[in-house]
């Protein structure tokens, strides 16, 4: 009975559970970054690439001695042995003739252990260095990918915030436009103004309604872009709780100091240098130790014959092998290519040092520029808003024409939207600096 009621409760609560799973709420940009760390395909791919680089390093270390331990078991049934010829006089036959004989036995069993170990192999030693650098390079490139991902997420985040702010602002001004239309309609009914003023007021309201629709579409597009970046299912509703903070102050200590681009270029140079060394060492001889321990049995009765006359025989040897490589055109070309790649990596390193410094300087300039624009648009909005209030009072007193009131209204609205966009741009620039300084 209890089980029955339990199932009913689960069925009743299921729609609410499903709904909860289709909603995501983020309190800040950092909380969105934390979510992306777990869900984004970019981060997941980075983790797999780092794992591959780690395995390559382990393989390079394990390949230093190149321990090869082949164990072989061969079972042969000679259904028809090959024919050999020997001088007939060895068997009492006439000189100058040959006798056909078959050598060997029908069943041959062979079991052997033949390990080989490289004790001197400069090429595999160099591979360890290359694999170690590759691990660091993979991590650096992964950090660059992560930085790019977070910057794109931050752009979507603040675009969404500013669109939400502008939608709210536009909705408020649609109400104001309704008030204007009501005022104009009353004056028209009293014969104080022309039909043209009523038409202009109506057009103004329709324009604002269209602007609201465009903002809502743009907002949905930004949500979709954010879902792609964070790998959020399309049917999941995303909510951002943090609102735009207009009380921004300039932070002189906020300076970009990223060195990630230089780090990546330096590791690329070390990789190219290690590859050149590897190709040069690949031409050196390899010294290996050899060992063989084999057991074999020949029989005409069967495989694994228990006849004491067909016992297992043993053969053992120990040795050393030196492998020399003759000059090979492919090896020579490969080494020359490595030299060219190394020179290119050196050039790229110098370029990236310059680009890294310029990028940091540009971010600093962008921050100063966006803060200046934010401060300017704030002052412009305050003045435009004051102008609109004075124009509305003058219009109500019939000392200002409606077209000038409408101009003041639109100027105020545009300046407020510019103010909102300037704030979002400032916050995005600040987040880029913080991302660059955090991801190293």
C-alpha positions as CSV (number, residue, x, y, z in Angstrom):
1,X,0.0,0.0,0.0
2,X,2.8,2.4,0.9
3,X,4.6,1.5,-2.3
4,X,1.4,2.3,-4.3
5,X,1.1,5.8,-2.7
6,X,4.8,6.3,-3.2
7,X,4.5,5.7,-7.0
8,X,1.5,8.2,-7.1
9,X,3.6,10.9,-5.4
10,X,6.5,10.3,-7.8
11,X,4.1,10.6,-10.8
12,X,2.7,13.9,-9.4
13,X,6.1,15.4,-8.7
14,X,7.7,14.2,-12.0
15,X,6.6,17.2,-14.1
16,X,8.1,19.6,-11.5
17,X,11.3,17.6,-11.5
18,X,11.6,17.7,-15.2
19,X,10.8,21.5,-15.2
20,X,13.6,22.0,-12.6
21,X,16.1,20.2,-14.8
22,X,15.3,22.5,-17.7
23,X,16.1,25.7,-15.9
24,X,19.6,27.1,-15.0
25,X,20.1,30.2,-12.9
26,X,23.5,32.0,-12.6
27,X,24.2,34.6,-9.9
28,X,27.3,36.0,-11.5
29,X,29.8,35.6,-14.4
30,X,32.0,33.5,-12.2
31,X,29.2,31.0,-11.6
32,X,28.7,30.8,-15.3
33,X,32.5,30.1,-15.8
34,X,32.3,27.4,-13.2
35,X,29.4,25.7,-15.1
36,X,31.3,26.0,-18.4
37,X,34.3,24.3,-16.8
38,X,32.2,21.2,-16.3
39,X,29.9,21.3,-19.4
40,X,31.6,23.0,-22.3
41,X,32.9,20.7,-25.1
42,X,35.9,23.0,-25.4
43,X,37.0,22.3,-21.9
44,X,36.2,18.6,-22.2
45,X,38.3,18.4,-25.4
46,X,41.1,20.2,-23.7
47,X,41.1,17.6,-20.9
48,X,41.2,14.8,-23.4
49,X,44.1,16.4,-25.3
50,X,46.0,16.8,-22.0
51,X,45.4,13.1,-21.2
52,X,46.7,12.1,-24.7
53,X,49.9,14.2,-24.2
54,X,50.4,12.5,-20.8
55,X,50.1,9.0,-22.3
56,X,52.5,10.0,-25.0
57,X,55.0,11.0,-22.4
58,X,54.5,7.7,-20.5
59,X,55.0,5.8,-23.8
60,X,58.2,7.7,-24.5
61,X,59.6,6.8,-21.0
62,X,58.6,3.2,-21.4
63,X,60.2,3.0,-24.8
64,X,63.7,4.0,-23.6
65,X,65.0,0.4,-23.3
66,X,62.6,-0.7,-26.0
67,X,62.1,-4.1,-24.3
68,X,60.9,-6.6,-26.9
69,X,60.0,-10.0,-25.6
70,X,58.6,-12.1,-28.3
71,X,57.5,-15.6,-27.3
72,X,56.9,-17.9,-30.2
73,X,55.3,-21.4,-30.5
74,X,55.5,-23.0,-33.9
75,X,53.8,-26.4,-34.7
76,X,54.5,-27.8,-38.1
77,X,53.2,-30.9,-39.9
78,X,55.4,-31.6,-42.9
79,X,52.9,-33.5,-45.0
80,X,55.6,-33.7,-47.8
81,X,59.2,-33.1,-47.1
82,X,61.4,-31.4,-49.7
83,X,63.7,-33.5,-51.8
84,X,67.5,-33.0,-51.6
85,X,70.3,-34.5,-53.8
86,X,73.6,-36.0,-52.6
87,X,76.4,-37.7,-54.6
88,X,75.4,-41.4,-55.1
89,X,78.9,-42.7,-54.3
90,X,78.4,-41.6,-50.7
91,X,75.8,-44.4,-50.5
92,X,77.7,-46.9,-52.6
93,X,76.3,-45.8,-55.9
94,X,78.1,-45.1,-59.2
95,X,80.3,-42.0,-59.1
96,X,79.0,-38.9,-61.0
97,X,75.3,-39.6,-60.1
98,X,73.1,-38.2,-57.4
99,X,70.7,-39.8,-55.1
100,X,67.3,-38.3,-54.1
101,X,66.7,-38.2,-50.3
102,X,64.3,-36.4,-47.9
103,X,65.8,-34.8,-44.8
104,X,63.8,-33.9,-41.6
105,X,60.9,-35.3,-39.8
106,X,57.2,-34.8,-40.3
107,X,56.3,-33.2,-37.0
108,X,58.3,-30.2,-35.7
109,X,57.5,-28.3,-32.5
110,X,59.4,-25.1,-31.6
111,X,59.0,-22.9,-28.5
112,X,61.3,-20.0,-27.9
113,X,61.8,-16.8,-25.8
114,X,63.9,-14.2,-27.6
115,X,64.0,-10.9,-25.7
116,X,65.9,-7.9,-27.0
117,X,66.7,-4.7,-25.0
118,X,68.1,-1.5,-26.3
119,X,70.7,-0.2,-23.9
120,X,71.9,2.7,-26.0
121,X,69.3,4.4,-28.2
122,X,69.8,8.2,-28.4
123,X,66.6,8.6,-30.4
124,X,64.3,7.3,-27.7
125,X,66.1,9.5,-25.1
126,X,65.3,12.5,-27.2
127,X,61.7,11.4,-27.5
128,X,61.2,11.8,-23.7
129,X,62.3,15.5,-24.0
130,X,59.9,16.1,-26.9
131,X,57.0,14.3,-25.1
132,X,57.6,16.4,-21.9
133,X,57.6,19.6,-23.8
134,X,54.5,18.5,-25.6
135,X,52.6,18.1,-22.3
136,X,53.4,21.7,-21.3
137,X,52.6,23.0,-24.8
138,X,49.3,21.1,-24.8
139,X,48.4,22.7,-21.4
140,X,49.4,26.1,-22.7
141,X,47.3,25.8,-25.8
142,X,44.4,24.5,-23.7
143,X,44.7,27.6,-21.6
144,X,44.5,29.8,-24.7
145,X,41.4,27.9,-25.8
146,X,39.9,28.3,-22.4
147,X,40.7,32.1,-22.4
148,X,39.0,32.5,-25.7
149,X,36.0,30.5,-24.5
150,X,35.6,32.6,-21.4
151,X,36.0,35.9,-23.3
152,X,33.2,34.8,-25.6
153,X,31.0,33.7,-22.6
154,X,31.7,37.1,-21.0
155,X,30.6,38.9,-24.2
156,X,27.3,36.9,-24.3
157,X,26.8,37.5,-20.6
158,X,27.0,41.3,-20.7
159,X,25.1,41.4,-24.0
160,X,22.3,39.6,-22.3
161,X,22.5,41.9,-19.3
162,X,22.4,45.1,-21.5
163,X,19.5,43.7,-23.6
164,X,17.5,42.9,-20.4
165,X,18.2,46.4,-19.2
166,X,17.3,48.0,-22.5
167,X,14.1,45.9,-22.8
168,X,13.0,47.1,-19.3
169,X,13.9,50.6,-20.3
170,X,12.0,50.4,-23.6
171,X,8.9,49.0,-21.8
172,X,9.0,52.0,-19.4
173,X,9.3,54.4,-22.3
174,X,6.4,52.7,-24.1
175,X,4.3,53.6,-21.1
176,X,5.7,57.2,-21.4
177,X,4.8,57.2,-25.1
178,X,1.2,56.1,-24.1
179,X,1.1,59.1,-21.8
180,X,2.3,61.4,-24.6
181,X,-0.2,60.0,-27.0
182,X,-3.0,60.6,-24.4
183,X,-1.9,64.2,-23.8
184,X,-1.7,64.8,-27.6
185,X,-5.1,63.2,-28.2
186,X,-6.7,65.3,-25.5
187,X,-5.3,68.5,-27.0
188,X,-6.4,67.5,-30.4
189,X,-9.9,66.9,-29.2
190,X,-9.9,70.4,-27.8
191,X,-8.7,71.7,-31.1
192,X,-5.4,72.9,-29.8
193,X,-3.1,70.9,-32.1
194,X,-3.0,69.3,-35.5
195,X,-3.7,65.7,-36.6
196,X,-0.1,65.5,-37.6
197,X,1.0,65.7,-33.9
198,X,-1.3,62.8,-33.1
199,X,0.1,60.8,-36.0
200,X,3.7,61.5,-34.8
201,X,2.8,60.4,-31.3
202,X,1.3,57.2,-32.7
203,X,4.4,56.6,-34.9
204,X,6.6,57.1,-31.9
205,X,4.7,54.4,-29.9
206,X,4.8,52.0,-32.8
207,X,8.6,52.6,-33.3
208,X,9.2,51.8,-29.6
209,X,7.1,48.6,-29.8
210,X,9.1,47.5,-32.8
211,X,12.3,48.3,-31.0
212,X,11.2,46.2,-28.1
213,X,10.5,43.3,-30.4
214,X,14.0,43.6,-32.0
215,X,15.6,43.7,-28.6
216,X,13.7,40.6,-27.5
217,X,14.9,38.8,-30.6
218,X,18.5,39.9,-30.1
219,X,18.2,38.7,-26.5
220,X,17.1,35.3,-27.6
221,X,20.0,35.1,-30.1
222,X,22.4,35.9,-27.3
223,X,20.9,33.2,-25.1
224,X,21.3,30.7,-27.9
225,X,25.0,31.7,-28.4
226,X,25.6,31.2,-24.7
227,X,24.0,27.8,-24.8
228,X,26.3,26.8,-27.7
229,X,29.4,28.0,-25.8
230,X,28.4,26.2,-22.6
231,X,26.8,23.2,-24.3
232,X,23.4,23.8,-22.6
233,X,20.5,22.0,-24.2
234,X,18.4,24.3,-26.4
235,X,15.2,23.6,-24.4
236,X,16.8,24.7,-21.1
237,X,15.8,28.1,-19.8
238,X,18.7,30.3,-18.7
239,X,18.4,33.1,-16.1
240,X,21.0,35.6,-15.1
241,X,20.4,37.2,-11.7
242,X,23.1,39.8,-11.7
243,X,22.0,43.2,-12.9
244,X,24.1,45.9,-14.4
245,X,25.9,48.0,-11.7
246,X,26.0,51.6,-12.8
247,X,28.1,52.7,-9.9
248,X,31.4,51.9,-11.6
249,X,34.6,53.6,-10.5
250,X,37.9,53.6,-12.4
251,X,40.4,51.1,-11.0
252,X,44.0,52.2,-11.8
253,X,45.4,49.0,-10.3
254,X,43.5,46.9,-12.9
255,X,46.3,46.2,-15.4
256,X,46.6,43.3,-17.8
257,X,49.7,41.2,-17.3
258,X,49.1,38.1,-19.3
259,X,52.1,36.1,-20.6
260,X,50.2,33.1,-22.0
261,X,50.9,34.0,-25.6
262,X,54.7,34.2,-24.9
263,X,54.5,30.9,-22.9
264,X,52.9,29.1,-25.8
265,X,55.4,30.5,-28.4
266,X,58.3,29.6,-26.1
267,X,57.1,26.0,-25.8
268,X,56.6,25.8,-29.6
269,X,60.2,26.9,-30.0
270,X,61.4,24.3,-27.5
271,X,59.3,21.7,-29.3
272,X,60.9,22.6,-32.6
273,X,64.4,22.4,-31.0
274,X,63.6,19.1,-29.5
275,X,62.4,17.7,-32.8
276,X,65.6,18.9,-34.5
277,X,67.7,17.1,-31.8
278,X,65.6,14.0,-32.2
279,X,66.0,13.8,-35.9
280,X,69.8,14.3,-35.6
281,X,70.1,11.6,-32.9
282,X,68.0,9.2,-35.0
283,X,71.1,8.7,-37.3
284,X,73.3,7.4,-34.4
285,X,73.8,3.7,-33.9
286,X,71.7,1.6,-31.5
287,X,73.2,-0.9,-29.1
288,X,71.0,-3.8,-28.1
289,X,71.4,-6.9,-25.9
290,X,70.0,-10.2,-27.3
291,X,69.0,-13.4,-25.6
292,X,67.4,-16.5,-27.0
293,X,66.2,-19.7,-25.2
294,X,64.5,-22.2,-27.5
295,X,63.1,-25.7,-27.2
296,X,62.3,-27.9,-30.2
297,X,61.2,-31.4,-30.9
298,X,61.2,-33.4,-34.1
299,X,59.0,-36.5,-34.5
300,X,57.5,-38.8,-37.1
301,X,54.7,-39.9,-34.8
302,X,52.8,-36.8,-33.7
303,X,53.1,-33.3,-32.3
304,X,54.2,-33.2,-28.6
305,X,55.4,-36.8,-28.9
306,X,56.0,-38.5,-25.5
307,X,58.4,-41.0,-27.0
308,X,61.7,-40.8,-25.0
309,X,63.7,-41.0,-28.2
310,X,62.1,-37.8,-29.5
311,X,63.0,-35.6,-26.5
312,X,62.9,-31.8,-26.5
313,X,66.2,-30.2,-27.4
314,X,67.4,-26.8,-26.0
315,X,69.3,-24.0,-27.7
316,X,70.5,-20.8,-25.8
317,X,72.5,-17.9,-26.9
318,X,73.4,-14.4,-25.6
319,X,74.7,-11.6,-27.7
320,X,74.9,-7.9,-28.5
321,X,73.8,-6.1,-31.6
322,X,74.9,-2.7,-33.0
323,X,72.6,-1.2,-35.6
324,X,74.0,1.4,-38.0
325,X,72.0,3.6,-40.3
326,X,73.4,4.3,-43.8
327,X,72.8,7.9,-45.1
328,X,69.2,8.1,-46.2
329,X,67.8,10.9,-48.3
330,X,64.5,10.9,-46.3
331,X,66.4,11.3,-43.0
332,X,68.5,14.1,-44.3
333,X,65.4,16.0,-45.7
334,X,63.6,15.4,-42.4
335,X,66.5,16.9,-40.4
336,X,66.7,19.9,-42.8
337,X,62.9,20.4,-42.4
338,X,63.4,20.4,-38.6
339,X,66.0,23.1,-38.9
340,X,63.6,25.3,-40.9
341,X,60.8,24.7,-38.5
342,X,63.1,25.7,-35.6
343,X,64.0,28.9,-37.3
344,X,60.3,29.6,-38.0
345,X,59.6,29.0,-34.3
346,X,62.3,31.5,-33.3
347,X,60.7,34.1,-35.5
348,X,57.3,33.3,-34.2
349,X,58.6,33.6,-30.6
350,X,59.9,37.1,-31.2
351,X,56.6,38.1,-32.9
352,X,54.5,36.8,-30.1
353,X,56.6,38.6,-27.5
354,X,55.8,41.8,-29.3
355,X,52.1,40.9,-29.8
356,X,51.7,39.9,-26.2
357,X,53.0,43.3,-25.0
358,X,50.8,45.1,-27.5
359,X,47.7,43.0,-26.5
360,X,48.3,43.9,-22.9
361,X,48.7,47.6,-23.8
362,X,45.7,47.5,-26.0
363,X,43.5,46.0,-23.2
364,X,44.7,48.8,-20.9
365,X,43.8,51.4,-23.5
366,X,40.4,49.7,-24.1
367,X,39.7,49.9,-20.4
368,X,40.5,53.6,-20.2
369,X,38.5,54.3,-23.3
370,X,35.4,52.4,-22.3
371,X,35.4,54.0,-18.8
372,X,35.8,57.4,-20.5
373,X,32.8,56.6,-22.8
374,X,30.8,55.3,-19.9
375,X,31.4,58.5,-17.9
376,X,30.6,60.6,-20.9
377,X,27.3,58.8,-21.8
378,X,26.3,59.1,-18.1
379,X,26.6,62.9,-18.3
380,X,24.9,63.0,-21.6
381,X,21.9,61.0,-20.4
382,X,21.5,63.1,-17.3
383,X,21.5,66.3,-19.5
384,X,19.1,64.7,-22.1
385,X,16.8,63.5,-19.3
386,X,16.7,67.0,-17.8
387,X,16.0,68.5,-21.2
388,X,13.1,66.1,-21.8
389,X,11.5,66.9,-18.4
390,X,11.8,70.6,-19.2
391,X,10.4,70.1,-22.7
392,X,7.4,68.2,-21.3
393,X,6.6,71.0,-18.9
394,X,7.0,73.5,-21.7
395,X,4.7,71.5,-23.9
396,X,2.1,71.2,-21.2
397,X,2.2,75.0,-20.9
398,X,1.8,75.3,-24.7
399,X,5.1,77.1,-25.2
400,X,6.9,74.2,-27.0
401,X,5.8,72.4,-30.2
402,X,5.2,68.7,-30.1
403,X,7.9,67.8,-32.7
404,X,10.5,69.4,-30.4
405,X,9.1,67.5,-27.4
406,X,9.3,64.3,-29.4
407,X,12.9,65.1,-30.4
408,X,13.7,65.6,-26.7
409,X,12.0,62.3,-25.8
410,X,13.9,60.3,-28.4
411,X,17.2,62.0,-27.5
412,X,16.7,61.0,-23.9
413,X,15.8,57.4,-24.8
414,X,18.8,57.0,-27.2
415,X,21.2,58.5,-24.6
416,X,19.9,56.1,-22.0
417,X,20.4,53.1,-24.3
418,X,23.9,54.4,-25.1
419,X,24.5,54.7,-21.4
420,X,23.5,51.0,-20.9
421,X,25.6,49.8,-23.8
422,X,28.6,51.8,-22.6
423,X,28.3,50.1,-19.2
424,X,28.1,46.6,-20.7
425,X,31.2,47.4,-22.8
426,X,33.1,48.6,-19.8
427,X,32.2,45.5,-17.7
428,X,33.2,43.2,-20.6
429,X,36.5,45.0,-21.0
430,X,37.2,44.6,-17.3
431,X,36.3,40.9,-17.4
432,X,38.7,40.4,-20.3
433,X,41.5,41.8,-18.2
434,X,40.6,39.6,-15.3
435,X,40.4,36.6,-17.5
436,X,43.8,37.3,-19.0
437,X,45.3,37.8,-15.6
438,X,43.7,34.7,-14.1
439,X,44.2,32.1,-16.9
440,X,47.9,31.5,-17.1
